[in-house]
Amino acid sequence: MQLQSRLAHFLLHGRYLDYAFAVLVIFCGSKALTFYQMQSKLWLLAYGLFFLAAALHFRRFVAQVISNKIFFAYPILCLVSTIWSEVPVESVRFGIQLVISTGIAVYIGLRLTINQIFWCTAGVFFMLSALSVFNYGSILFPAFDHRENFVGIYQSKTALGHSLIIFSGIASLIVFVLKDISFLVRVAMFAMLIAAIWMTIISGSATASATLGMSVFAPATVYYLYHSSLARALIVLILGCFVAAITFASVANSVDPYTYALNLMGRDPTLTGRSYLWDHGMALFWDNPILGLGANSYWTAHSFQNSVIQFQSLYGEGVVSFHNLVVELLVMVGPLGFLTHAAACIYAFICCMRLGVRFDSVFGIWAAVFIALQYFTALVGTFFYKPHDLILMLMIGLAVAARRELEVLSRRS
């Protein structure tokens, strides 16, 4: 009986299990090491652990679901879209997995604080970045794709680039902002940050190259803007001079800065065909401007396969989305889908920023900046709306944790 009571206490109150569960979910969502084809099995394990954990903490979990019901509006709408979808089987799968993913994220936010989620994410992405460096010589599996772009331990340069963007924002906060960090941790993070910049360059990912700088400097910039008037003045002055210099150079030389920036990165004004995808997606939306086609319907319905195959023949078999969050949402579930998703993002941003500003939480500010940067990156990306999407789950988990901390700190003050 004593052993059983100790086991029950460990399951109910042991934080190590919560850390392990969060690490498992973050790793699964990172899309790393997919060559070993173990992602489905790990997600199945995560599902089982989630249902067990939710049952053990049923009342608190249900209370958090009700308190954060705004995050379930978009997943439920995707599930309801099964009614009008051309491929109801795909839509119901998409919707159910999205609801469960949201539940997992809410549970993580219930059990961990915002800084604990930060350190779990930092640990996972540090190890994944280190493994990518280790695999430079294709020790684990091929480290370069057919175009000789570096992909590390991922299957595409896009997945690698997105991983490096996440890690760089975390590493810059640890190196430049956080206090009471050991010298060895700071040095290790700085070294891996340099390695991340190097891997971004040799990956050939234009999206990662364009957003890496913002990911590195934005969290520290926002934090110091809030805390130091001198830093605020210097940053505004530097940004003003930068914008003025670009404007003057553009007018003097009759150069379009947008086209010039794309040319520097070796990209054409269509963003590697993305603009054609966006035009096609908006045409589909205007054909179904109220309800959309249904969750995950366009890319799986037989009636649209001719256009899908045409895009894949032009831009590669990896084209399975419109590479734009807004277009994807409008095509799938119409304006209501876009609004429910946007409302969840705004709510999460406000929760994290309130924690950061009101109670001087550097992790709250980081979380708010992270959500904003990821949303804007998703405007040319393929994430932030799918089941098992790490960014969507991190956003929800961080927001739930931030809201809980706000409630606790407000009662104390």
Salt bridges, closest charged atoms under 4 A:
ASP18 OD2 - ARG15 NH1 3.41
ASP18 OD2 - ARG111 NE 2.94
GLU90 OE1 - ARG93 NH2 2.92
ASP360 OD1 - HIS227 NE2 2.46
GLU407 OE2 - ARG403 NE 3.27
